[in-house]
Amino acid sequence: MSAASDILIIGGGPGGYVTAIRAAQLGLKVTLVEREHLGGICLNWGCIPTKALLRSAEILTHIQHAESFGLTVGNVSFDVKKIAERSRKIAGQLSGGVKHLLKKNKVEVVDGHAKLLGKGKVEVTKGDQKTELSAKHIIIATGARARALPGLEPDGKLVWTYKEAMVPDSVPKSLLVVGSGAIGIEFASFYRALGAEVTVVEVMDRILPVEDEDISALAKKAFEKQGMKIITGAVVKKLDRAANSVTATIEQGGKATESTFDRVIMAVGITGNIENIGLENTKVKTEKGHIKINPWCATDEAGVYAIGDVAGPPWLAHKASHEGVICVEKIAGVKDVHPLNVGNIPGCTYCTPQVASVGLTEAKAKAAGKQVRVGKFPFIGNGKAIALGEPDGLCKVIFDAKTGELLGAHMIGAEVTEMIQGYVVARTLESTEKELMHTVFPHPTISEVMHEAVLDAYGRAVHI
């Protein structure tokens, strides 16, 4: 058994590798165990490579509308295999970058599958070899995987998870996407842009159900305008698989119908990777497929912590990274460490149009007993959005009517995934409407809609 580390991290995704680097910066001896790819699902099969796919789709869409910008373009075609190859190349490049950063920070990386043995010990299996490691503190960052529904399990050929959806040999003529969260809607956008006839089925009464109702409604309108078929309040009861197609039984309002598709993408949530990591050898508790932690990411087993997707929602890479930093800073005794405020974590969906939000929706703010002031500003009132040819969108803000606290911000439209951070900073700094009103926004930018929405909440909007 090798000398004990101060910190041993299981999992090298955006939670694990960032945690390792921060721990090393604090002067701790760090070991990171990763069984597959450094960078985890996010970098290799999620956040980054999907954005590469969506960028190709975005450029294709712009070219298809070149005439409206006074441009003439000849026949446009695409090679979906090359689109996928570009995405995989980017993932590989970034995975190599993570390896370099860990080496630079003198983090020991061990390849293999880690299993907790209890009392600060971990067994790592690589092929036929087993190695025992020990550490004062063990951080579980094993992430999560796509959730499968009984009878609707993916098979990798006709019924896909995100992995198969990212490396298609061809674009299916017809596609059923089950689930309208971020993953489902992003793939729906990608394949629709490439010409697939896309149907989205959502069990809730609206798509993007975690978003504000106004944003969900505008998103549905935009997607249907693009040619998507959206079915809400519906359940896929059965998938009958033929040689090269799938017939889905879709139940809505007590009525069942059958439709046939070339391919199906299952995007019905995720579940934590809590199996086969030795939790039974510890006092770690789980709930609904995730590890239970306290505000400092500690489990019920002394010296064992959990961060990121395996520790529960929101299932976001930036949440995992920040949790990891909080965890090791607390362990290292850094002063002025604060528990994670989930309300200040932004969520972004990279569909077309983009969607981004932070904090409470209007409905949740009211349900919490808040008296609210709501401001809205449409992109059609913004000069830059019109000049870009992307005038469809909305910025919505919710303030506490008594204190002026920014309770939530919700956006749909061009580049909102970049702009939402302005509101995140405002919430982190506990800004009120006064600070936001007195902030000077550059002109001409789309970000001016953020200012106008705040002004609108107080009856002062200028350009509407």
C-alpha positions as CSV (number, residue, x, y, z in Angstrom):
1,M,0.0,0.0,0.0
2,S,1.3,3.4,-1.0
3,A,1.8,6.3,1.4
4,A,-1.5,7.9,2.5
5,S,-2.7,10.9,0.6
6,D,-4.4,13.9,2.2
7,I,-7.2,13.8,-0.4
8,L,-8.2,10.9,-2.6
9,I,-10.8,11.6,-5.2
10,I,-12.9,9.0,-7.0
11,G,-13.8,10.3,-10.4
12,G,-12.0,12.7,-12.8
13,G,-15.0,14.7,-14.2
14,P,-15.5,18.4,-13.8
15,G,-16.1,17.9,-10.1
16,G,-13.2,15.6,-9.5
17,Y,-10.4,17.1,-11.5
18,V,-11.2,20.7,-10.3
19,T,-11.3,19.5,-6.7
20,A,-8.0,17.8,-7.2
21,I,-6.4,20.9,-8.6
22,R,-7.8,23.2,-5.9
23,A,-6.6,20.7,-3.2
24,A,-3.1,20.7,-4.7
25,Q,-3.1,24.5,-4.7
26,L,-3.8,24.4,-1.0
27,G,-0.7,22.2,-0.5
28,L,-2.4,18.9,0.0
29,K,-1.1,15.6,-1.3
30,V,-3.8,14.5,-3.8
31,T,-4.6,11.2,-5.6
32,L,-7.3,11.0,-8.3
33,V,-8.7,7.7,-9.4
34,E,-10.4,7.6,-12.8
35,R,-11.7,4.4,-14.5
36,E,-12.2,5.7,-18.0
37,H,-11.7,9.3,-19.3
38,L,-10.3,12.3,-17.6
39,G,-12.9,15.1,-17.9
40,G,-15.8,12.7,-17.2
41,I,-19.1,12.6,-19.0
42,C,-19.3,16.4,-19.3
43,L,-16.1,16.8,-21.2
44,N,-16.1,13.6,-23.2
45,W,-19.8,12.9,-23.8
46,G,-21.8,15.8,-22.5
47,C,-21.4,19.5,-22.1
48,I,-18.5,20.2,-24.5
49,P,-19.0,17.8,-27.4
50,T,-22.7,18.5,-27.6
51,K,-21.9,22.2,-28.0
52,A,-19.6,21.3,-30.9
53,L,-22.5,19.5,-32.5
54,L,-24.9,22.4,-31.9
55,R,-22.4,24.9,-33.3
56,S,-22.4,22.9,-36.6
57,A,-26.2,23.0,-36.6
58,E,-26.2,26.7,-35.9
59,I,-23.8,27.5,-38.7
60,L,-25.9,25.4,-41.1
61,T,-29.1,27.3,-40.1
62,H,-27.4,30.6,-40.6
63,I,-26.2,29.6,-44.1
64,Q,-29.7,28.4,-45.0
65,H,-31.0,31.9,-44.1
66,A,-28.1,33.7,-45.9
67,E,-30.4,35.4,-48.4
68,S,-32.1,37.4,-45.6
69,F,-28.7,39.0,-44.9
70,G,-28.1,39.9,-48.5
71,L,-25.8,36.9,-49.1
72,T,-25.9,34.3,-51.9
73,V,-24.8,30.8,-51.1
74,G,-24.7,27.8,-53.4
75,N,-26.1,24.4,-52.6
76,V,-25.4,23.6,-49.0
77,S,-24.8,20.1,-47.7
78,F,-23.3,18.5,-44.6
79,D,-21.6,15.3,-43.6
80,V,-22.9,14.1,-40.2
81,K,-20.0,11.8,-39.7
82,K,-17.5,14.7,-40.1
83,I,-19.7,16.8,-37.7
84,A,-19.4,14.0,-35.1
85,E,-15.7,13.6,-35.8
86,R,-15.1,17.3,-35.1
87,S,-17.0,16.9,-31.8
88,R,-15.0,13.9,-30.8
89,K,-11.7,15.6,-31.7
90,I,-12.6,18.5,-29.4
91,A,-13.4,16.2,-26.6
92,G,-10.1,14.4,-27.0
93,Q,-8.2,17.7,-27.1
94,L,-9.8,18.9,-23.8
95,S,-9.3,15.5,-22.1
96,G,-5.6,15.8,-22.9
97,G,-5.7,19.3,-21.4
98,V,-7.1,18.1,-18.1
99,K,-4.3,15.5,-18.0
100,H,-1.8,18.2,-18.4
101,L,-3.3,20.4,-15.7
102,L,-3.3,17.5,-13.2
103,K,0.3,16.8,-14.0
104,K,1.2,20.5,-13.7
105,N,-0.3,20.6,-10.2
106,K,1.4,17.4,-9.2
107,V,-1.8,15.4,-8.7
108,E,-1.2,11.6,-8.8
109,V,-3.6,10.0,-11.3
110,V,-4.4,6.4,-10.9
111,D,-6.2,4.5,-13.6
112,G,-8.8,2.0,-12.5
113,H,-12.1,1.4,-10.7
114,A,-12.1,2.5,-7.1
115,K,-14.0,0.8,-4.3
116,L,-14.3,2.0,-0.7
117,L,-13.0,-0.5,1.8
118,G,-13.8,1.6,4.9
119,K,-11.5,3.4,7.4
120,G,-9.8,5.6,4.8
121,K,-8.9,2.8,2.4
122,V,-9.7,2.4,-1.3
123,E,-9.1,-0.6,-3.5
124,V,-8.4,0.2,-7.2
125,T,-8.9,-2.5,-9.8
126,K,-7.2,-2.3,-13.2
127,G,-7.6,-5.5,-15.2
128,D,-6.4,-8.3,-13.0
129,Q,-4.4,-6.0,-10.8
130,K,-5.6,-4.7,-7.4
131,T,-4.0,-1.8,-5.5
132,E,-4.9,-0.6,-2.1
133,L,-4.6,3.2,-1.4
134,S,-5.3,5.2,1.7
135,A,-6.2,8.8,2.4
136,K,-7.2,11.0,5.3
137,H,-10.2,12.3,3.3
138,I,-12.0,10.5,0.4
139,I,-14.2,12.5,-2.0
140,I,-16.7,10.6,-4.2
141,A,-17.2,12.3,-7.6
142,T,-18.5,9.4,-9.6
143,G,-21.1,11.4,-11.5
144,A,-24.3,9.9,-12.9
145,R,-25.7,8.1,-15.9
146,A,-28.8,8.2,-18.1
147,R,-31.9,6.9,-16.3
148,A,-33.6,4.0,-18.0
149,L,-37.4,3.3,-17.8
150,P,-38.6,-0.3,-17.6
151,G,-39.5,-1.6,-21.0
152,L,-38.0,1.5,-22.7
153,E,-34.4,0.6,-22.2
154,P,-31.9,1.9,-24.8
155,D,-30.3,-0.7,-27.0
156,G,-27.7,1.4,-28.7
157,K,-29.1,0.9,-32.2
158,L,-32.7,1.9,-32.4
159,V,-33.2,3.5,-29.0
160,W,-30.4,5.8,-28.1
161,T,-28.9,7.4,-25.0
162,Y,-26.9,10.7,-25.4
163,K,-23.8,8.7,-26.3
164,E,-25.3,7.1,-29.5
165,A,-27.0,10.4,-30.3
166,M,-23.6,12.1,-30.5
167,V,-22.0,9.8,-33.0
168,P,-24.7,8.9,-35.6
169,D,-23.8,7.3,-38.9
170,S,-26.6,9.1,-40.6
171,V,-29.4,11.5,-39.7
172,P,-32.7,9.6,-39.0
173,K,-35.6,10.8,-41.1
174,S,-37.9,10.7,-38.1
175,L,-36.9,10.9,-34.4
176,L,-38.7,10.6,-31.2
177,V,-37.2,12.4,-28.2
178,V,-38.6,11.2,-24.8
179,G,-38.1,14.0,-22.3
180,S,-37.9,17.7,-22.8
181,G,-35.2,18.7,-20.2
182,A,-31.9,20.3,-21.3
183,I,-30.5,17.1,-22.9
184,G,-33.6,16.1,-24.8
185,I,-34.3,19.6,-26.2
186,E,-30.6,20.1,-27.2
187,F,-30.7,16.9,-29.2
188,A,-34.1,17.8,-30.6
189,S,-32.7,21.1,-31.8
190,F,-29.6,19.5,-33.3
191,Y,-31.4,16.9,-35.3
192,R,-34.2,19.2,-36.4
193,A,-31.6,21.6,-37.8
194,L,-30.1,18.7,-39.8
195,G,-33.5,17.9,-41.3
196,A,-35.0,15.2,-39.1
197,E,-38.7,15.2,-38.4
198,V,-38.6,15.5,-34.6
199,T,-41.3,14.7,-32.1
200,V,-40.8,15.5,-28.4
201,V,-42.9,13.8,-25.7
202,E,-42.9,15.3,-22.2
203,V,-44.8,13.8,-19.2
204,M,-45.3,17.3,-17.6
205,D,-47.8,19.8,-18.9
206,R,-45.1,21.9,-20.6
207,I,-41.6,21.5,-22.1
208,L,-38.5,22.6,-20.1
209,P,-40.6,22.2,-17.0
210,V,-37.9,23.6,-14.6
211,E,-38.0,26.9,-16.4
212,D,-40.4,29.8,-15.8
213,E,-43.7,29.2,-17.5
214,D,-43.3,32.3,-19.8
215,I,-40.0,30.9,-21.1
216,S,-41.4,27.4,-21.6
217,A,-44.3,28.8,-23.6
218,L,-42.0,30.9,-25.9
219,A,-39.7,27.9,-26.3
220,K,-42.6,25.7,-27.4
221,K,-43.7,28.3,-29.9
222,A,-40.2,28.6,-31.3
223,F,-39.7,24.9,-31.6
224,E,-43.1,24.4,-33.3
225,K,-42.2,27.2,-35.7
226,Q,-39.1,25.2,-36.6
227,G,-41.2,22.2,-37.4
228,M,-41.0,20.1,-34.2
229,K,-44.0,18.3,-32.9
230,I,-44.4,18.8,-29.2
231,I,-46.6,16.5,-27.1
232,T,-47.0,17.4,-23.4
233,G,-48.8,15.7,-20.6
234,A,-48.0,12.4,-22.4
235,V,-46.3,9.1,-21.6
236,V,-44.5,6.7,-23.9
237,K,-46.0,3.4,-22.8
238,K,-44.3,1.0,-25.1
239,L,-41.6,0.7,-27.8
240,D,-42.0,-2.0,-30.4
241,R,-38.7,-2.5,-32.2
242,A,-38.6,-3.7,-35.8
243,A,-35.5,-4.2,-38.0
244,N,-34.8,-0.5,-38.5
245,S,-37.6,1.4,-36.9
246,V,-39.5,1.8,-33.6
247,T,-43.2,2.0,-33.1
248,A,-44.0,4.0,-30.0
249,T,-47.3,3.8,-28.1
250,I,-47.9,7.3,-26.7
251,E,-50.7,7.9,-24.2
252,Q,-52.1,11.4,-23.7
253,G,-55.3,12.3,-21.9
254,G,-56.2,8.6,-21.5
255,K,-56.0,8.1,-25.3
256,A,-53.2,5.9,-26.8
257,T,-51.8,6.4,-30.3
258,E,-49.1,4.6,-32.2
259,S,-46.4,6.3,-34.3
260,T,-43.3,4.9,-36.0
261,F,-39.9,6.5,-35.9
262,D,-36.5,5.7,-37.3
263,R,-34.8,6.3,-34.0
264,V,-35.7,7.2,-30.4
265,I,-33.6,9.2,-27.9
266,M,-34.3,8.6,-24.2
267,A,-33.7,11.7,-22.1
268,V,-35.7,11.1,-19.0
269,G,-33.2,12.2,-16.4
270,I,-30.2,10.7,-14.7
271,T,-29.3,8.6,-11.6
272,G,-26.1,8.7,-9.6
273,N,-23.3,6.2,-10.0
274,I,-23.5,4.7,-6.5
275,E,-23.2,1.1,-7.3
276,N,-20.1,-1.0,-7.0
277,I,-18.1,1.7,-5.2
278,G,-18.1,0.1,-1.7
279,L,-20.7,2.2,0.0
280,E,-21.8,-0.9,1.9
281,N,-18.4,-0.8,3.7
282,T,-19.2,2.6,5.1
283,K,-22.0,4.5,6.9
284,V,-22.7,6.5,3.7
285,K,-26.4,6.9,3.2
286,T,-28.2,7.2,-0.2
287,E,-31.6,8.5,-1.2
288,K,-33.4,8.3,-4.5
289,G,-30.2,7.1,-6.3
290,H,-27.9,9.7,-4.8
291,I,-25.5,10.1,-1.9
292,K,-26.8,12.2,1.1
293,I,-24.5,15.0,2.2
294,N,-24.4,17.9,4.6
295,P,-23.8,21.6,3.5
296,W,-20.0,20.9,3.4
297,C,-20.4,17.8,1.2
298,A,-19.7,15.4,4.1
299,T,-21.5,12.0,4.3
300,D,-22.4,10.1,7.4
301,E,-19.1,8.3,7.2
302,A,-16.3,10.3,8.8
303,G,-13.7,11.4,6.2
304,V,-15.9,10.6,3.2
305,Y,-17.5,13.2,1.1
306,A,-19.5,13.4,-2.1
307,I,-19.8,16.1,-4.8
308,G,-21.5,16.7,-8.1
309,D,-24.1,14.6,-9.8
310,V,-23.7,11.6,-7.5
311,A,-24.8,13.9,-4.6
312,G,-28.0,15.0,-6.3
313,P,-29.5,18.0,-8.3
314,P,-28.9,20.3,-9.9
315,W,-27.0,18.0,-12.2
316,L,-24.6,20.6,-13.6
317,A,-20.9,20.6,-14.2
318,H,-20.3,24.0,-12.7
319,K,-22.2,23.0,-9.5
320,A,-19.9,19.9,-9.2
321,S,-16.8,22.0,-9.6
322,H,-17.9,24.6,-7.0
323,E,-19.0,21.9,-4.5
324,G,-15.6,20.3,-4.8
325,V,-13.8,23.6,-4.1
326,I,-16.0,24.3,-1.1
327,C,-15.3,20.7,0.2
328,V,-11.5,20.9,0.1
329,E,-11.3,24.4,1.3
330,K,-13.3,23.4,4.3
331,I,-11.1,20.4,4.9
332,A,-8.0,22.6,4.5
333,G,-9.3,25.2,7.0
334,V,-9.6,28.0,4.6
335,K,-11.3,31.0,6.2
336,D,-14.5,32.5,4.9
337,V,-15.8,29.3,3.1
338,H,-19.5,29.4,2.5
339,P,-21.9,26.5,1.8
340,L,-23.3,26.2,-1.7
341,N,-26.3,28.4,-2.4
342,V,-28.2,26.4,-5.0
343,G,-30.3,29.4,-5.8
344,N,-27.3,31.1,-7.3
345,I,-26.4,28.3,-9.7
346,P,-27.4,29.2,-13.3
347,G,-28.9,26.7,-15.7
348,C,-28.3,26.9,-19.4
349,T,-29.9,25.0,-22.3
350,Y,-28.2,25.4,-25.7
351,C,-31.1,24.8,-28.0
352,T,-32.2,27.3,-30.6
353,P,-33.2,29.7,-29.2
354,Q,-31.0,29.4,-26.1
355,V,-32.5,29.3,-22.6
356,A,-30.9,30.4,-19.3
357,S,-32.0,31.1,-15.8
358,V,-31.0,31.6,-12.2
359,G,-33.1,31.7,-9.0
360,L,-36.8,31.4,-8.5
361,T,-39.5,31.3,-11.2
362,E,-42.4,33.6,-10.7
363,A,-44.6,30.7,-9.7
364,K,-42.1,29.5,-7.1
365,A,-41.5,32.9,-5.7
366,K,-45.3,33.4,-5.2
367,A,-45.6,29.9,-3.7
368,A,-42.9,30.9,-1.2
369,G,-45.1,33.7,0.0
370,K,-43.2,36.5,-1.7
371,Q,-44.8,39.7,-2.9
372,V,-43.2,40.2,-6.3
373,R,-42.5,42.8,-8.9
374,V,-42.0,41.3,-12.4
375,G,-40.3,42.9,-15.3
376,K,-40.2,41.7,-18.9
377,F,-38.5,42.9,-22.0
378,P,-38.7,41.3,-25.5
379,F,-35.8,41.0,-27.9
380,I,-37.8,42.7,-30.6
381,G,-37.2,46.0,-28.7
382,N,-33.4,45.5,-28.8
383,G,-31.5,47.0,-31.8
384,K,-28.6,44.5,-31.6
385,A,-30.9,41.5,-31.7
386,I,-32.7,42.9,-34.7
387,A,-29.4,43.6,-36.5
388,L,-28.3,40.1,-35.8
389,G,-31.6,38.8,-37.3
390,E,-32.5,37.2,-34.0
391,P,-35.4,39.3,-32.6
392,D,-37.2,36.4,-31.0
393,G,-36.7,36.3,-27.2
394,L,-37.6,37.5,-23.8
395,C,-35.8,38.6,-20.6
396,K,-37.9,38.2,-17.4
397,V,-36.9,39.2,-13.9
398,I,-38.6,38.7,-10.5
399,F,-37.9,41.0,-7.5
400,D,-39.1,40.9,-3.9
401,A,-41.5,43.9,-3.8
402,K,-40.6,44.7,-0.2
403,T,-36.8,44.4,-0.3
404,G,-35.8,44.8,-3.9
405,E,-33.9,41.5,-3.8
406,L,-33.5,39.9,-7.2
407,L,-35.3,36.6,-6.7
408,G,-34.9,35.2,-10.2
409,A,-34.0,35.9,-13.8
410,H,-35.2,33.9,-16.9
411,M,-34.1,34.4,-20.5
412,I,-34.8,32.9,-23.9
413,G,-33.0,34.1,-27.1
414,A,-29.7,34.7,-28.7
415,E,-26.6,34.3,-26.4
416,V,-28.6,34.3,-23.2
417,T,-26.3,31.5,-21.9
418,E,-23.5,34.0,-21.9
419,M,-25.5,36.9,-20.5
420,I,-27.2,35.1,-17.5
421,Q,-23.9,35.4,-15.6
422,G,-24.7,39.1,-15.1
423,Y,-27.7,38.2,-13.0
424,V,-25.7,35.5,-11.2
425,V,-23.1,38.0,-10.1
426,A,-25.9,40.3,-9.0
427,R,-27.5,37.6,-6.9
428,T,-24.1,36.6,-5.4
429,L,-23.5,40.3,-4.5
430,E,-27.0,40.5,-3.1
431,S,-27.7,43.4,-5.4
432,T,-31.1,45.1,-5.4
433,E,-33.0,46.8,-8.2
434,K,-31.2,50.0,-7.5
435,E,-27.7,48.7,-8.3
436,L,-29.0,47.1,-11.4
437,M,-30.8,50.2,-12.6
438,H,-27.6,52.3,-12.0
439,T,-25.5,49.8,-13.9
440,V,-24.5,51.1,-17.4
441,F,-24.9,48.5,-20.1
442,P,-23.0,48.9,-23.3
443,H,-24.8,49.9,-26.5
444,P,-25.5,48.2,-28.8
445,T,-25.6,44.9,-27.1
446,I,-28.3,42.2,-26.5
447,S,-27.4,42.6,-22.8
448,E,-29.4,45.8,-22.8
449,V,-32.6,43.7,-22.5
450,M,-31.4,42.8,-19.0
451,H,-31.4,46.4,-18.0
452,E,-34.7,47.1,-19.6
453,A,-36.4,44.1,-17.9
454,V,-35.2,45.5,-14.5
455,L,-36.6,48.9,-15.4
456,D,-39.8,47.4,-16.5
457,A,-40.4,45.8,-13.1
458,Y,-40.5,49.3,-11.7
459,G,-42.4,51.0,-14.5
460,R,-39.4,52.6,-16.1
461,A,-38.7,50.7,-19.3
462,V,-37.6,53.0,-22.1
463,H,-37.8,51.0,-25.3
464,I,-41.2,49.4,-25.0
